[in-house]
Amino acid sequence: MADETKVWAEQTVEVPPRHGFLRGVASVAPRARRRTEQFPVVSPESGRPDWEATQERPHWEATQERPRMPLSYHVARLRQGGEWSAVGALFAFVCWGIWVISLRGSLTTPFFTFVLTLLVAVGLFALARLLGRLVLERHFGRERRTARGAHLAAGFFLVAVGVAYLQQTQWVVNVWNWFAGLF
């Protein structure tokens, strides 16, 4: 006999069946049939498929274009990964500042070299984006969702430039050689 002090031990009440409802049976929609693609007609002269003879074109030669996205969408995609370029630019700027302080001269020429370095980094970023468009989008048919690869390339370039600025600073090279001599 069930313990009457426990609520869960009570018997359940039978519910009369409702019209069109069966307990434990779910209605499942029939599976949609996938259309099979028609094979292209192969021309006997060239031995290559003749897509004009078929009514449908292959998916890689689709004539429909992607919908145009607003400018803000493209700018947001370009910003993704920008921290790599920002860190590289900050490192290059700090190393450039150390180099300029060690020169103890006019700031005109070093300023223009740093601006030229930033312009080269922007050009490298644009080149990386162009290569990504040609290789990833056109050749492989993939969509690029961010600009992280291009920002990474520009950031590594700016870090290398910062190291080059430090290598031109005599006291930094002396400190580096002193540390290297300890080990």
Salt bridges, closest charged atoms under 4 A:
GLU52 OE2 - ARG57 NH1 3.64
GLU56 OE2 - ARG35 NH2 2.69
GLU61 OE1 - ARG57 NH2 2.90
GLU137 OE1 - ARG133 NH1 3.42
GLU137 OE2 - ARG144 NE 3.40
GLU143 OE2 - ARG77 NH1 3.89
